[in-house]
Amino acid sequence: MNRAAAALGWLLVVCPVQAQTLELRFFDVGQGDAALIVTPERKRILVDAGPGAWPVVPYLQSHHYDTLDLIVASHNHTDHIGGMADVIASRVVRAYLDNGIPHTTATYQRTLRAVEASGAQYVRATARTITVGSARLRVLVPPSRSVDQNNGSVGILLEYGAFQALLTGDSEQYELGHWLQHDSVPRVTVVKVAHHGSWNGTTVAWVQATRPQVAVISVGAGNSYGLPSPQVIEQWRSAGARVYRTDRDGAVIIEAKRDGSYIVLNEYSRPARDHE
């Protein structure tokens, strides 16, 4: 994308992904999580679906994204899968992956029924790398199936050439420490800050290991939890990351090239400069 085009700002977010460009879109779902990856080959991966059908389902419909090649539910809390059954019912879904930890809510049961009715292949959250188009997704598995939903979140390391992004659901300090001890956690370009910027979703060791250029916090405006934590924001900024928040910036869209260069667009602010 050239600089003249980037000057159009948020108007660009509805345009087709350019050739050899991967798009990573963090939706503004309020207090919850949802992210869509679109590869240069037009393959699509949805990671979480927010607390309700809006805005994910309308976005997929308006862009004529009738097929999702993979859905990942990081864990089974309603703010991450509340909209999942509606997404599955309205699209063709090829494969569905979750943490394998049952939950007691009606939302979880409704999601399971939707997955079964869809005919999607159920994929176990085991240590593996899944290739979708030219993107590679390395699955970071929970410590065990006996942990709570947050510390049982599935992590996804997205790799597209030299560009890397790390999505970690609502992982708390216990799970982040487990991954640092048992998985190879690299320095990445983008981190989705765990647990909506809560104090227990970031550690000094995690920040130092990942050292992203961009940190994205998916969080609802005026939420009752007081998130994101100012201390967490400062930790990421002190490590050199530019922090984006969906409650202030709206949807955060990252368009990345295989050489690792990227631009950041968002709905409420001017686009960041090219990183090349």
NUTOR-339403 format. One line per 3 residues: number of its first residue (from 1); their letters; for each residue x, y, z of N, C-alpha, C. Coordinates in Angstrom, 2 decimals, m for minus. Each point is the difference from the previous one (the first is absolute). Last residue first. Example, Ala and Ser with C-alpha at 12.3 -4.5 7.8 and 13.67 -1.06 7.14 Angstrom:
2	sa	12.85:m2.25:7.08:0.82:1.19:0.06:m0.77:1.09:0.73 | 0.29:m5.72:m0.07:m0.89:1.19:0.00:0.90:1.20:0.00
***
This chain:
276	ehd	8.76:m0.20:7.02:0.69:m0.73:m1.06:1.50:0.16:0.18 | m5.10:1.47:1.80:1.16:m0.55:0.72:0.72:m0.91:m0.98 | m3.73:4.48:m0.28:0.49:m1.31:m0.46:1.20:m0.42:0.83
273	rap	m3.42:3.29:2.40:0.87:0.01:m1.18:0.40:m1.43:m0.37 | m4.74:0.87:2.42:1.41:0.14:0.33:0.83:m0.04:m1.29 | m5.16:1.80:0.10:0.85:m1.18:m0.11:1.43:0.29:0.37
270	rsy	m4.14:2.63:2.28:0.70:0.00:m1.27:0.93:m1.21:m0.09 | m4.40:m0.42:3.02:1.24:0.78:m0.02:0.60:m0.03:m1.39 | m3.97:m2.44:1.33:m0.20:1.30:0.61:1.22:0.91:m0.04
267	enl	m0.36:m4.64:m1.85:m1.20:0.73:m0.38:m0.04:1.44:0.49 | 4.59:m2.70:m1.36:m1.06:m0.17:0.98:m1.14:0.97:m0.31 | 5.10:m2.50:m1.90:m1.15:0.86:m0.22:m0.98:m0.18:1.15
264	viy	5.50:m1.11:m1.40:m1.09:m0.13:0.96:m1.07:1.02:m0.35 | 4.23:m2.81:m2.82:m0.61:1.26:0.40:m1.12:m0.31:0.97 | 4.93:m2.58:m1.77:m1.43:0.02:0.29:m0.47:1.43:0.18
261	sgd	4.48:m3.85:m1.23:m0.52:1.37:0.02:m1.51:m0.03:0.19 | 2.68:m3.99:m0.54:m0.13:0.50:1.36:m0.48:1.43:0.09 | 0.52:m2.98:m3.94:1.31:0.46:0.45:m0.04:0.58:1.41
258	rka	m3.97:m1.52:m2.31:0.85:m1.12:0.37:1.36:0.44:0.52 | m4.17:3.28:0.67:0.63:m0.64:m1.14:0.98:m1.06:0.49 | m4.73:2.56:2.20:1.40:m0.42:0.07:0.45:m0.65:m1.29
255	eii	m3.95:3.15:2.80:0.25:m0.57:m1.32:1.49:m0.25:m0.12 | m3.89:0.90:4.09:1.42:m0.05:m0.35:0.12:m0.70:m1.34 | m3.93:2.63:3.33:0.27:m0.82:m1.18:1.48:0.09:m0.34
252	vag	m4.01:0.97:4.07:1.42:0.21:m0.32:0.37:m0.97:m1.10 | m4.84:2.43:2.01:0.69:m1.15:m0.57:1.43:0.38:m0.35 | m1.54:3.37:3.34:m0.88:m0.82:m0.81:0.76:m1.22:m0.50
249	drd	1.72:3.43:3.04:0.39:0.01:m1.41:m1.00:m0.70:m0.91 | m0.53:0.32:4.84:0.33:1.35:m0.46:0.26:0.08:m1.49 | m1.07:m4.11:2.24:m0.97:0.92:0.58:0.24:1.44:m0.46
246	try	2.93:m3.61:m1.24:m1.23:0.04:m0.79:m1.03:0.94:0.59 | 5.42:0.49:0.22:m1.11:m0.48:0.82:m1.29:0.10:m0.81 | 5.90:m0.02:m0.45:m1.30:0.33:m0.58:m1.07:m0.64:0.87
243	vra	5.62:1.40:0.34:m1.18:m0.67:0.55:m1.26:0.52:m0.67 | 5.56:m0.63:m1.08:m1.11:0.94:m0.13:m1.28:m0.74:0.40 | 5.13:m1.27:1.77:m1.19:m0.30:m0.80:m0.93:1.20:m0.08
240	gas	4.32:m0.60:2.53:0.08:0.52:m1.36:m1.21:m0.26:m0.87 | 0.90:m0.89:4.82:0.76:m0.96:m0.82:0.04:0.43:m1.46 | m2.48:2.45:3.19:1.40:0.09:0.42:0.88:m0.95:m0.79
237	rwq	m4.69:m0.09:m0.63:0.60:1.21:m0.58:1.47:0.11:0.36 | m2.50:m3.49:1.92:0.18:m0.21:m1.44:0.65:1.21:m0.65 | m1.00:0.30:4.60:0.96:m1.08:m0.22:0.27:m0.20:m1.49
234	eiv	m3.36:3.06:1.35:1.35:0.54:0.15:1.05:m1.09:m0.22 | m4.53:m1.25:m0.03:0.28:0.87:m1.14:1.43:0.51:0.06 | m1.53:m2.39:3.69:0.22:m0.89:m1.15:0.33:0.83:m1.24
231	qps	m1.20:2.29:3.91:1.32:m0.62:0.16:0.33:m0.90:m1.18 | m4.31:2.03:0.32:1.04:0.95:m0.40:1.41:m0.59:0.11 | m4.39:m3.03:m0.95:0.80:0.49:1.12:1.04:1.00:m0.50
228	plg	m4.66:m0.66:m2.74:1.25:m0.70:0.33:0.73:0.64:1.17 | m4.30:m0.63:1.19:1.04:m0.40:m0.94:0.07:0.97:m1.17 | m3.09:m0.48:4.03:1.08:0.99:0.04:1.16:m0.33:m0.91
225	ysn	m4.41:m2.24:0.71:1.20:m0.59:0.59:1.15:1.00:0.13 | m4.43:0.63:m2.11:m0.11:0.04:1.46:1.24:m0.55:0.70 | m0.21:2.62:m4.95:m0.29:m1.30:0.60:0.09:0.08:1.53
222	gag	0.44:3.40:m3.89:m0.72:0.16:1.25:m0.33:m1.30:0.70 | 1.32:m0.89:m4.81:m0.01:1.36:0.55:m0.82:0.03:1.29 | 2.50:m4.54:m1.70:m1.21:0.79:m0.17:0.09:1.35:0.66
219	vsi	3.95:m3.32:m2.33:m0.63:0.37:1.27:m1.19:0.89:m0.28 | 4.75:m2.46:m2.03:m1.41:m0.09:m0.34:m0.79:0.18:1.28 | 5.16:1.38:m1.68:m0.84:m0.37:1.13:m1.45:0.03:m0.46
216	vav	5.30:m0.34:m2.27:m1.42:0.30:m0.19:m0.77:m0.51:1.20 | 5.32:1.47:m1.70:m0.77:m0.75:0.99:m1.46:0.45:m0.13 | 4.98:0.20:m3.02:m1.40:0.39:0.17:m0.63:m0.90:1.04
213	qpr	4.51:m0.56:m0.99:m0.08:1.39:m0.44:m1.40:0.56:0.22 | 2.19:m4.06:3.08:m0.65:0.34:m1.26:0.15:1.48:m0.35 | 1.99:m3.72:3.44:0.44:1.33:m0.44:m0.62:0.44:m1.33
210	taq	0.24:m4.38:2.90:m0.70:0.27:m1.26:0.40:1.33:m0.64 | 1.89:m1.52:4.22:0.16:m1.09:m0.97:m0.59:0.36:m1.35 | m0.44:2.96:3.73:1.39:m0.06:m0.44:0.20:m1.07:m1.06
207	vwa	m4.25:0.42:2.04:0.29:1.18:m0.81:1.41:m0.07:m0.56 | m1.25:m3.33:3.00:m0.74:m0.14:m1.25:0.28:1.17:m0.93 | 1.80:0.07:4.37:0.68:m1.00:m0.81:m0.69:m0.17:m1.35
204	vtt	m1.99:2.83:3.22:1.24:0.59:m0.52:0.70:m0.97:m0.93 | m5.21:m0.60:0.31:1.11:m0.06:0.93:1.22:0.66:m0.63 | m5.86:m0.44:m0.51:1.31:0.45:m0.51:1.03:m0.18:1.10
201	gnw	m4.74:m0.76:0.59:0.22:m0.54:m1.33:1.31:0.45:m0.64 | m2.10:1.34:4.32:0.45:m1.38:0.09:0.20:m0.65:m1.36 | m1.56:4.56:0.58:1.32:m0.10:0.64:0.51:m1.44:0.00
198	sgh	m3.40:1.48:m3.89:m0.03:m0.16:1.45:1.42:m0.17:0.55 | m1.68:0.54:m4.73:0.86:0.97:0.68:m0.07:m0.06:1.51 | m2.35:m3.07:m2.92:m0.55:1.35:m0.16:0.82:1.07:0.74
195	hav	1.24:m4.79:m0.45:m1.01:0.31:1.03:m0.37:1.47:0.03 | 4.41:m0.84:m2.75:m0.90:m0.98:0.59:m0.96:0.63:1.00 | 2.24:2.18:m4.53:0.22:m0.03:1.45:m1.05:m0.88:0.65
192	kvv	2.09:m0.33:m4.87:m1.32:0.31:0.54:0.14:m0.17:1.50 | 4.10:1.14:m3.45:m0.57:m0.80:1.08:m1.42:0.48:0.25 | 4.04:0.32:m4.21:m1.26:0.41:0.63:m0.35:m0.97:1.12
189	tvr	4.15:m0.47:m2.31:m0.37:1.34:m0.46:m1.17:0.55:0.79 | 3.54:m3.58:2.19:m1.01:0.07:m1.05:m0.25:1.45:m0.40 | 3.58:m3.86:2.67:m0.33:1.41:m0.14:m0.92:0.15:m1.21
186	pvs	m0.23:m4.78:2.18:0.95:0.90:m0.64:m0.36:1.47:0.21 | m0.59:m5.02:2.49:m0.77:1.23:m0.22:0.94:1.05:m0.58 | m0.30:m5.51:0.85:0.92:0.99:m0.53:m0.80:1.24:m0.39
183	dhq	m1.37:m3.49:4.04:m0.11:0.26:m1.43:1.05:1.02:m0.41 | m0.46:m1.47:4.58:m0.13:m1.23:m0.77:m0.11:0.21:m1.51 | 0.52:3.57:3.45:0.84:m1.11:0.46:0.01:m1.17:m0.98
180	lwh	m2.71:3.85:m0.73:1.39:0.43:m0.02:0.94:m1.14:0.39 | m4.65:m0.75:0.26:0.45:0.10:m1.39:1.46:0.43:m0.08 | m1.99:m0.08:4.26:0.11:m1.36:m0.54:0.52:0.04:m1.42
177	gle	m1.02:4.07:2.07:1.23:m0.58:0.52:0.24:m1.41:m0.51 | m4.04:2.10:m1.08:1.09:0.68:m0.70:1.35:m0.56:0.47 | m3.85:m1.51:2.22:0.15:m0.59:m1.33:1.12:0.67:m0.78
174	yqe	m0.96:1.72:4.32:0.38:m1.41:0.10:0.25:m0.61:m1.38 | m1.70:4.47:0.42:1.43:m0.12:0.23:0.47:m1.46:0.08 | m4.38:0.70:m2.80:0.48:0.73:1.16:1.46:m0.38:0.26
171	sdg	m3.61:m0.03:m4.51:1.07:m0.61:0.79:0.39:0.91:1.16 | m3.60:0.16:m3.61:0.00:0.62:1.33:1.04:m0.65:0.91 | 0.64:0.05:m5.36:m1.25:m0.13:0.74:0.02:0.76:1.31
168	tll	3.55:m0.05:m3.50:0.12:m0.82:1.21:m1.29:m0.09:0.82 | 3.06:1.21:m4.91:m1.33:0.18:0.57:m0.16:m0.99:1.14 | 4.06:2.33:m3.37:m0.29:m0.95:1.08:m1.33:0.36:0.64
165	aqf	3.17:0.71:m4.91:m0.94:0.56:0.97:m0.40:m1.08:0.98 | 3.89:1.33:m4.26:m0.52:m0.92:1.01:m0.92:0.75:0.95 | 3.03:0.26:m5.08:m1.00:0.61:0.88:m0.54:m1.05:0.95
162	agy	3.08:m0.89:m3.62:0.69:0.62:1.14:m0.95:0.66:0.98 | m2.28:m3.46:m2.99:1.35:0.45:m0.31:0.67:0.53:1.26 | m4.13:m0.94:1.40:m0.10:0.24:m1.44:1.33:0.58:m0.45
159	ell	m2.54:m2.41:4.64:1.24:0.29:m0.73:m0.32:0.17:m1.48 | m2.38:m0.29:5.35:m0.22:0.16:m1.44:1.31:0.40:m0.66 | m1.65:m2.47:4.72:1.10:0.77:m0.57:m0.18:0.01:m1.51
156	igv	m3.43:m0.95:4.40:0.28:m0.15:m1.42:1.17:0.92:m0.38 | m2.54:m2.59:4.69:0.78:1.08:m0.62:0.24:m0.29:m1.46 | m3.92:m1.51:3.81:0.86:m0.42:m1.10:0.73:1.23:m0.53
153	sgn	m1.92:m0.64:5.19:m0.15:0.60:m1.32:0.96:m0.62:m1.01 | m0.82:m0.73:4.91:m0.10:m1.06:m0.98:m0.18:0.53:m1.40 | 0.11:2.69:3.93:1.32:m0.62:m0.09:0.01:m1.24:m0.88
150	nqd	m4.15:2.16:0.53:0.97:1.03:m0.37:1.40:m0.60:m0.19 | m3.56:m2.87:1.52:m0.11:0.41:m1.39:1.06:1.02:m0.39 | 1.35:m3.27:3.96:m1.20:0.80:m0.29:0.02:0.46:m1.45
147	vsr	2.53:m4.60:1.15:0.09:1.40:0.40:m1.32:0.71:m0.32 | 1.19:m4.62:m1.05:m0.56:0.18:1.33:0.02:1.46:0.45 | 1.87:m2.05:m4.09:m1.45:0.18:m0.11:m0.65:0.25:1.35
144	spp	5.08:1.60:m1.18:m0.71:m1.27:0.16:m1.48:0.28:m0.14 | 3.31:3.29:m1.25:0.82:m0.88:0.84:m0.62:m1.37:0.21 | m1.31:2.56:m4.53:m0.10:0.27:1.45:0.87:m0.95:0.79
141	vlv	1.46:1.16:m5.07:m1.05:m0.72:0.72:m0.02:0.39:1.47 | 1.33:2.17:m4.98:0.57:m0.09:1.35:m1.08:m0.58:0.89 | 0.90:m0.05:m5.59:m0.93:m0.07:1.12:0.79:m0.14:1.30
138	rlr	1.01:2.23:m5.06:0.53:m0.94:1.00:m0.89:0.07:1.23 | m0.58:1.26:m5.39:m0.50:0.25:1.33:0.55:m1.06:0.95 | 0.96:2.43:m5.21:0.21:m1.13:0.90:m0.46:0.40:1.39
135	asg	m0.92:1.65:m5.53:0.16:0.29:1.43:0.20:m1.29:0.77 | m1.04:0.47:m4.76:1.42:0.28:0.26:0.27:0.38:1.44 | m4.22:m2.90:m0.87:0.58:0.85:m1.04:1.48:0.16:0.26
132	vti	m1.25:m2.07:3.79:m1.21:0.47:m0.69:0.46:0.99:m1.05 | 2.08:m3.94:3.71:0.26:0.87:m1.15:m1.32:0.33:m0.68 | 1.72:m1.60:5.18:m1.03:m0.12:m1.01:0.31:1.00:m1.11
129	tra	2.67:m2.71:4.28:m0.01:1.18:m0.87:m1.00:m0.27:m1.11 | 0.48:m1.90:5.41:0.06:m0.26:m1.44:0.11:1.33:m0.72 | m1.23:m2.35:5.02:1.15:0.74:m0.53:0.19:m0.37:m1.46
126	tar	m4.93:m0.33:1.83:1.27:m0.65:0.32:1.11:0.83:m0.62 | m5.43:0.07:0.46:1.04:1.00:0.29:1.24:m0.73:0.49 | m3.86:m2.01:m3.46:0.45:0.07:1.39:1.13:1.02:0.15
123	vyq	m4.14:m0.09:m3.61:1.45:m0.15:0.10:0.39:0.13:1.47 | m4.57:m1.10:m3.39:0.45:0.44:1.31:1.48:m0.33:0.15 | m3.16:1.02:m4.49:0.94:m0.93:0.64:0.41:0.58:1.34
120	ags	m4.81:1.17:m2.27:1.40:0.42:0.06:0.84:m1.08:0.68 | m4.92:0.21:m0.77:0.84:m0.97:m0.67:1.47:0.36:m0.02 | m4.14:2.16:2.04:0.69:0.58:m1.16:0.77:m1.02:m0.82
117	aev	m2.31:m0.90:4.21:m0.93:0.14:m1.12:0.69:0.48:m1.27 | 2.50:m0.33:4.05:m0.42:m1.33:m0.44:m0.91:0.09:m1.23 | 1.33:4.02:2.05:1.15:m0.67:m0.63:m0.41:m1.35:m0.55
114	arl	m3.20:2.35:2.50:0.23:0.63:m1.30:1.16:m0.64:m0.74 | m0.93:m1.38:4.41:m1.05:m0.47:m0.91:0.19:0.58:m1.40 | 2.88:1.50:3.40:0.28:m1.39:m0.34:m1.04:m0.55:m0.98
111	trq	m0.72:4.31:1.75:1.13:m0.02:m0.93:0.32:m1.42:m0.44 | m3.23:0.63:3.32:m0.52:0.46:m1.29:1.10:m0.02:m1.06 | 1.20:m0.93:4.43:m0.79:m1.10:m0.55:m0.56:0.36:m1.37
108	yta	2.31:3.36:2.35:0.91:m1.06:m0.40:m0.75:m1.17:m0.64 | m2.53:3.48:1.86:0.73:0.48:m1.19:0.94:m1.07:m0.53 | m2.29:m0.65:4.07:m0.87:m0.26:m1.15:0.68:0.45:m1.29
105	tth	3.16:m1.35:4.19:m0.97:1.00:m0.43:m0.85:m0.47:m1.17 | 3.88:m2.07:2.54:m1.35:m0.33:0.45:m1.08:0.89:m0.59 | 4.95:m2.03:m1.97:m0.50:1.08:0.83:m1.47:m0.27:0.28
102	pig	4.89:m2.89:m1.74:m1.45:0.27:0.02:m0.36:1.15:0.93 | 4.54:m0.92:m2.81:m0.40:0.08:1.41:m1.48:0.34:0.06 | 2.83:m0.24:m4.03:m0.37:m1.31:0.48:m0.42:m0.04:1.46
99	ndl	1.37:3.74:m3.15:0.95:m0.49:1.01:m0.36:m1.36:0.56 | m1.28:1.39:m5.13:m0.12:0.69:1.28:0.91:m0.67:1.02 | m1.36:0.32:m5.75:0.96:m0.38:1.04:m0.33:0.75:1.27
96	yar	m2.04:m1.44:m5.30:m0.23:0.73:1.25:0.93:m0.56:1.06 | m0.96:0.17:m5.87:0.60:m0.62:1.18:m0.20:0.90:1.21 | m2.17:0.90:m4.26:0.72:m1.23:m0.34:0.57:m0.70:1.23
93	vvr	m4.40:3.31:m1.14:1.17:m0.09:0.87:0.68:m1.34:m0.25 | m3.82:3.72:m2.23:0.57:m1.33:m0.12:1.29:m0.03:0.82 | m4.01:3.36:1.42:1.13:m0.19:m0.89:0.27:m1.49:m0.19
90	sai	m3.39:1.82:2.98:m0.13:0.86:m1.17:1.10:m0.20:m1.04 | m0.35:m2.27:4.34:m1.26:m0.25:m0.70:m0.10:0.78:m1.30 | 3.73:0.62:2.90:0.03:m1.35:m0.58:m1.26:m0.27:m0.82
87	vda	0.29:4.08:2.42:1.01:m0.04:m1.07:m0.07:m1.36:m0.72 | m2.64:0.49:3.79:m0.55:0.78:m1.11:0.97:0.02:m1.18 | 1.39:m2.06:3.99:m1.05:m0.80:m0.63:m0.61:0.73:m1.19
84	mgg	3.30:2.29:2.65:0.54:m1.09:m0.80:m1.09:m0.79:m0.71 | 0.07:3.99:3.18:m0.47:0.12:m1.38:0.34:m1.19:m0.87 | 1.32:0.16:4.60:m1.41:0.35:0.00:m0.59:0.10:m1.39
81	ihd	4.67:m1.02:1.74:m0.77:m0.89:m0.88:m1.49:0.33:m0.04 | 3.29:2.59:2.51:0.80:m0.48:m1.13:m0.80:m0.88:m0.96 | m1.73:1.84:4.09:0.51:1.18:m0.71:0.90:m0.37:m1.17
78	thn	m1.85:m3.40:2.92:m0.99:0.60:m0.91:0.52:1.21:m0.73 | 3.20:m4.11:1.53:m0.75:1.05:0.66:m0.85:0.76:m1.01 | 3.27:m3.86:m0.67:m1.45:m0.08:m0.14:m0.78:0.98:0.87
75	hsa	5.01:0.08:m2.84:m0.56:m0.69:1.17:m1.51:0.26:m0.03 | 2.57:0.88:m3.84:1.14:m0.04:0.94:m0.41:m0.69:1.30 | m1.82:m0.88:m4.93:m0.54:0.57:1.24:1.10:m0.09:1.05
72	vil	0.03:m0.08:m5.62:0.66:m0.34:1.27:m0.76:0.70:1.12 | m0.83:m1.58:m5.51:m0.39:0.82:1.14:0.75:m0.52:1.21 | 0.60:m0.34:m5.74:0.27:m0.45:1.36:m0.58:1.00:0.98
69	dlt	m0.91:0.38:m4.61:0.81:m1.21:m0.09:0.32:m0.58:1.37 | m4.29:2.86:m1.90:1.11:0.16:0.94:0.78:m1.31:0.01 | m3.75:2.58:m3.56:0.71:m1.17:0.51:1.09:0.43:0.97
66	dyh	m2.80:3.11:m2.35:m0.97:m1.05:0.28:0.64:m1.25:0.60 | 0.72:5.37:m0.86:0.85:m1.06:0.50:m0.90:m1.16:0.43 | m1.08:4.57:m1.84:m0.27:m1.24:m0.73:1.01:m1.09:0.36
63	hsq	m0.63:4.53:1.91:1.18:m0.28:m0.82:m0.13:m1.29:m0.79 | m3.41:1.45:2.99:0.21:1.14:m0.89:1.20:m0.20:m0.92 | m1.03:m3.30:3.36:m1.03:0.07:m1.03:0.28:1.11:m1.00
60	lyp	2.80:m0.43:3.76:0.20:m1.12:m0.92:m1.02:0.03:m1.13 | m0.53:3.20:3.38:1.22:0.25:m0.77:0.24:m1.12:m1.00 | m3.64:m0.42:3.06:m0.24:1.00:m1.06:1.23:0.29:m0.85
57	vvp	0.62:m2.99:3.68:m0.87:m0.55:m1.04:m0.33:1.03:m1.08 | 2.60:1.45:3.75:0.70:m0.98:m0.83:m0.88:m0.51:m1.13 | m0.66:3.35:3.81:m0.05:0.38:m1.42:0.54:m1.06:m0.96
54	wag	m3.38:m1.31:3.06:0.55:1.26:m0.52:1.39:0.23:0.60 | m2.43:m3.80:1.39:0.17:m0.10:m1.45:0.61:1.26:m0.60 | 1.25:m0.95:5.10:m1.23:m0.11:m0.76:0.28:m0.02:m1.49
51	pga	3.50:0.23:3.35:m1.12:m0.39:0.87:m1.33:m0.17:m0.73 | 4.93:m0.92:m2.45:m0.63:1.06:0.77:m1.21:m0.49:0.78 | 3.11:m2.67:m2.74:m1.12:0.60:m0.73:m0.73:1.07:0.79
48	dvl	5.09:m3.20:m0.79:m1.04:0.52:0.89:m1.05:0.79:m0.80 | 3.49:m0.92:m3.03:0.42:m0.35:1.35:m0.92:0.72:0.98 | 0.11:m1.59:m5.54:m0.61:0.83:1.04:0.47:m0.51:1.35
45	irk	1.67:m0.23:m5.47:0.06:m0.62:1.32:m0.61:0.98:0.99 | 0.45:m0.94:m5.77:m0.47:0.79:1.13:0.01:m0.82:1.28 | 2.05:0.66:m5.55:m0.37:m0.93:1.05:m0.30:0.81:1.26
42	rep	1.61:1.75:m4.29:m1.38:0.18:0.41:m0.48:m1.11:0.93 | 4.52:0.85:m1.69:m0.77:m0.93:m0.84:m1.49:0.05:0.31 | 3.23:2.55:2.50:0.03:0.47:m1.39:m0.82:m0.89:m0.95
39	tvi	m1.61:m0.06:5.06:1.28:m0.22:m0.66:m0.03:0.56:m1.42 | m2.62:1.18:4.76:m0.26:m0.29:m1.41:1.34:m0.08:m0.71 | m2.26:m0.05:5.34:1.20:m0.04:m0.83:m0.43:m0.35:m1.41
36	laa	m2.47:2.08:4.76:m0.11:m0.68:m1.29:1.31:0.12:m0.75 | m2.22:0.36:5.42:1.00:0.42:m0.98:m0.15:m0.85:m1.25 | m2.29:1.41:5.25:m0.23:m0.64:m1.30:1.03:0.55:m0.96
33	dgq	m1.82:0.40:5.66:1.07:m0.20:m0.98:m0.56:m0.58:m1.29 | m1.87:3.26:4.54:0.15:m1.34:m0.53:1.13:m0.04:m1.00 | m3.11:3.91:1.82:0.80:m0.75:0.97:0.06:m1.46:m0.44
30	gvd	m0.91:3.10:m3.96:m0.28:0.34:1.37:0.89:m0.81:0.92 | 0.54:m0.34:m4.61:m1.20:m0.74:0.41:m0.48:0.43:1.38 | 3.41:1.25:m4.29:m0.48:0.68:1.19:m1.32:m0.65:0.39
27	ffr	4.07:m2.52:m2.82:m1.29:0.67:0.02:m0.21:0.77:1.30 | 4.46:m1.39:m2.80:m0.53:m0.14:1.34:m1.30:0.79:0.05 | 3.08:m2.18:m4.20:m0.98:0.99:0.47:m0.48:m0.36:1.40
24	lel	3.95:m0.99:m4.02:m0.36:m0.42:1.35:m0.88:1.09:0.59 | 2.00:m1.64:m5.20:m0.71:0.94:0.86:m0.34:m0.67:1.32 | 3.83:m0.47:m4.31:m0.83:m0.67:0.98:m0.67:1.06:0.87
21	tqa	2.20:m0.04:m5.23:m0.19:0.68:1.28:m0.93:m0.81:0.88 | 1.21:m0.85:m4.72:1.18:m0.20:0.85:m0.08:0.78:1.32 | m3.48:1.76:m3.29:0.82:m1.17:m0.29:1.25:0.00:0.88
18	qvp	m4.14:2.61:2.00:0.83:0.07:m1.19:0.82:m1.28:m0.17 | m4.96:0.60:2.30:1.41:m0.12:0.36:0.84:m0.05:m1.27 | m4.71:2.57:m0.09:0.58:m1.34:m0.03:1.47:0.02:0.41
15	cvv	m3.17:3.84:1.99:0.50:m0.40:m1.31:0.56:m1.41:0.05 | m1.71:2.74:3.69:m1.02:m0.79:m0.66:0.46:m0.50:m1.36 | 2.62:2.86:2.90:m0.20:m1.27:0.69:m1.05:m0.86:m0.68
12	llw	1.50:4.58:m1.18:0.68:m1.13:m0.64:m0.37:m1.33:0.63 | m1.47:4.28:1.62:m0.74:m0.39:m1.19:0.61:m1.22:m0.66 | 1.95:2.30:3.80:m0.88:m1.11:0.27:m0.82:m0.42:m1.20
9	gla	4.05:2.96:m1.28:m0.34:m0.43:1.34:m0.98:m1.14:0.02 | 2.34:2.78:m3.55:m1.44:m0.15:0.01:m0.50:m0.55:1.33 | 4.65:0.47:m1.13:m0.59:1.23:0.47:m1.52:m0.05:0.02
6	aaa	2.75:m3.49:m1.83:m0.12:m0.07:1.45:m0.67:1.25:0.56 | 1.06:m0.21:m4.60:m1.14:m0.83:0.32:m0.23:m0.05:1.51 | 3.75:2.24:m1.50:m1.18:0.74:m0.42:m1.26:m0.79:0.32
3	rnm	4.21:m1.97:0.72:m0.35:0.96:1.04:m1.24:0.81:m0.38 | 0.53:m5.03:m1.89:0.80:1.21:m0.01:m0.51:1.00:1.01 | m0.06:m5.61:m0.10:m0.84:1.20:0.00:0.87:1.24:0.00
***
